[in-house]
C-alpha cells in the first residue's frame, strides 16, 4: 500500500465529475423508453419512491464508504470493504467494484466511439439528404460487423472506421486517466457537463415546442402527443410489480450505484469534508438531466415525425443512431447540423464522463497495492479494455455484447449493492455508518434515513435481487400468482428467459455449441461468460496477492 | 396535451429543477473549509 497523493482540485469539480459518472447514455435513451413501456406518467411515482428510499441512501452509503476507505489509504472497493469488516471474504466481495467497471467499460467505450464518429459525421453533414432507410443502413454499414460462413470457415468483415473510432476513443480515455483526477477527469467534467446541459436544453426546447409537424398521412405526428403519452398518469400500473422493478432498476442504472465508482471518487475526499450535500447535488443534477432534459428530447421529437404508434413499437436504444439524424434532417441543413452536433456531442460527453469514472477503480487499486504510476496503470487498463472489447466488436451479432451487458451491467450491480448495504448497515454498523455520513456535513441529514438505511433500503434491494433470481415468464403480478400455483400443483416454475437462474443454467435453451462443425450463438455466449469469469478470478487473485503483501509489510513494521 | 399530463410534467420537472438549483446554490455559497478543518487533526492517512 502506498500513500496516494491524488485528490480533487475543487468541490465543484468533484460534484461535476460525480454527476458525470451518473449521467450517461441511459439518461437520454433508457429512461424515456422505460417510462413509455411502464405506464407513462405513473412510472414517475415508483421511480421517485425508488430514488428516495434506495437511490439517495445508496448514494450516501457509497460516498461514506469511499471516504472512510480513502482516509485509510484504500481507493478501491476490495480494501475499502476489508477496512470495514473483520472477515476476509469481504475483500473478495469488493472485487465486484472493479470487475463491474472493467466489464462495462469494455463495451461502453465502443458505444462512446459511435457517438464520437456521429458527431464528426454531423459536422461534415454526412446525413444531409438521406431518407430514414438510408440513415439506418448507414449505421449498419458503419458499426455492423458482418460475419458469415463461407464453406466451412467463419468469415468476419470488420468495419474499419468503427475500429479506428474505437481505438481513438480508447486512447482519449487512457490519456485523460493518465493525467490524474484533478488534471484529467476533473478538467474534462468541468467542460463536458455544462456543455452537455447546454446541448440538452437546446434539444429539449426543440422537442417541447415542435408540436404538429403536418406530415402527410400521419395524424399522430405531433411532439405534444409524445409528451402526453410520456406524462399522462396511468395509475393502474402502480399495482404492477413489473413497473416497480423497472423503476428501481432505472434508479440503479441512472445513479451508477452498485458499481464501485462512487466509492472510488469519494475515496479522494478529505476526512472532514462534506459528503452529504455533495451526494445530493450530484444525484439531483443527474435527475435534472434525466427527467427534465432526457424526457423532452427523443420521444417528443420522434413522435413529431414518426407518429405515436411507430414510437410505441420501435422506441429503443438504436433510435439514437438509426433515426435521430433523419429527424434532424427535417429542420433544414443548418439546424440539422447544429442539432446533430448537440445530440451526438451530448451523448459523447455523457459517455466519456462515465467511462473515465469506470476506469478509476482499477487504477486506484493498482496504484495503492502495487505502487504503479498513473501512466503505467492507465496503459495496462487500456490493454485490458482492448482485449475484453474485441469479442464484443467482432462477435457483436452473436450476442457477446448483450452477454457482457447482462452480467456486468445488470447482475453484478444488484449483487454488489446487496452486499454493500448489508456490510454498511449490519456489519460495519449503522451507528458508525451514520457518523461517517454526517461528519463534516453542510446539510442536516434527516434522522428518518437512519431507519431507511437500516431496514428499507436493504429490503428494497433484496427484493430486487430475489425477484431477479426467480423472475417468472413476463413478470406481471398475475404471472407470479400463476408461477406459484404451478409450483405447488406441478412442482415446476415458469422461468423468464432473463431471470438469473434461467441464465446460469440455460433453462429452456438447447445447449448446442457447434452445428455442422461451426460455432453457434450459444458457444459465443458461453465463451463470453468464461472470459468474464476469468477476469473476475484474475482480479480476485490480484487482491489475494495484494493482501499477502499488506500482511508482510505489517509484519515487517511490527518487527 | 391533456391537462393531467401538463400538470404532472410541470410539477415534476419544475420540482426537480428547483431542488437541483437549491443544492447547487448551497454548494456554491458554502465557504470553503480550511486545510486543517477538512483534513482533521487525527487523520489516519
Boltz contact constraints between the chains, C-beta under 6 A:
constraints:
  - contact:
      token1: [A, 41]
      token2: [B, 8]
      max_distance: 6.0
  - contact:
      token1: [A, 44]
      token2: [B, 12]
      max_distance: 6.0
  - contact:
      token1: [A, 71]
      token2: [B, 44]
      max_distance: 6.0
  - contact:
      token1: [A, 71]
      token2: [B, 45]
      max_distance: 6.0
  - contact:
      token1: [A, 72]
      token2: [B, 44]
      max_distance: 6.0
  - contact:
      token1: [A, 73]
      token2: [B, 45]
      max_distance: 6.0
  - contact:
      token1: [A, 224]
      token2: [B, 1]
      max_distance: 6.0
  - contact:
      token1: [A, 227]
      token2: [B, 1]
      max_distance: 6.0
  - contact:
      token1: [A, 228]
      token2: [B, 1]
      max_distance: 6.0
  - contact:
      token1: [A, 228]
      token2: [B, 2]
      max_distance: 6.0
  - contact:
      token1: [A, 228]
      token2: [B, 5]
      max_distance: 6.0
  - contact:
      token1: [A, 231]
      token2: [B, 5]
      max_distance: 6.0
  - contact:
      token1: [A, 231]
      token2: [B, 8]
      max_distance: 6.0
  - contact:
      token1: [A, 231]
      token2: [B, 9]
      max_distance: 6.0
  - contact:
      token1: [A, 232]
      token2: [B, 2]
      max_distance: 6.0
  - contact:
      token1: [A, 232]
      token2: [B, 5]
      max_distance: 6.0
  - contact:
      token1: [A, 233]
      token2: [B, 4]
      max_distance: 6.0
  - contact:
      token1: [A, 233]
      token2: [B, 8]
      max_distance: 6.0
  - contact:
      token1: [A, 270]
      token2: [B, 38]
      max_distance: 6.0
  - contact:
      token1: [A, 270]
      token2: [B, 39]
      max_distance: 6.0
  - contact:
      token1: [A, 271]
      token2: [B, 39]
      max_distance: 6.0
  - contact:
      token1: [A, 271]
      token2: [B, 40]
      max_distance: 6.0
  - contact:
      token1: [A, 271]
      token2: [B, 43]
      max_distance: 6.0
  - contact:
      token1: [A, 272]
      token2: [B, 38]
      max_distance: 6.0
  - contact:
      token1: [A, 272]
      token2: [B, 40]
      max_distance: 6.0
  - contact:
      token1: [A, 273]
      token2: [B, 38]
      max_distance: 6.0
  - contact:
      token1: [A, 280]
      token2: [B, 23]
      max_distance: 6.0
  - contact:
      token1: [A, 281]
      token2: [B, 23]
      max_distance: 6.0
  - contact:
      token1: [A, 281]
      token2: [B, 24]
      max_distance: 6.0
  - contact:
      token1: [A, 281]
      token2: [B, 27]
      max_distance: 6.0
  - contact:
      token1: [A, 284]
      token2: [B, 19]
      max_distance: 6.0
  - contact:
      token1: [A, 284]
      token2: [B, 20]
      max_distance: 6.0
  - contact:
      token1: [A, 284]
      token2: [B, 23]
      max_distance: 6.0
  - contact:
      token1: [A, 285]
      token2: [B, 20]
      max_distance: 6.0
  - contact:
      token1: [A, 287]
      token2: [B, 16]
      max_distance: 6.0
  - contact:
      token1: [A, 288]
      token2: [B, 16]
      max_distance: 6.0
  - contact:
      token1: [A, 288]
      token2: [B, 20]
      max_distance: 6.0
  - contact:
      token1: [A, 291]
      token2: [B, 16]
      max_distance: 6.0
  - contact:
      token1: [A, 292]
      token2: [B, 13]
      max_distance: 6.0
  - contact:
      token1: [A, 292]
      token2: [B, 16]
      max_distance: 6.0
  - contact:
      token1: [A, 292]
      token2: [B, 17]
      max_distance: 6.0
  - contact:
      token1: [A, 442]
      token2: [B, 30]
      max_distance: 6.0
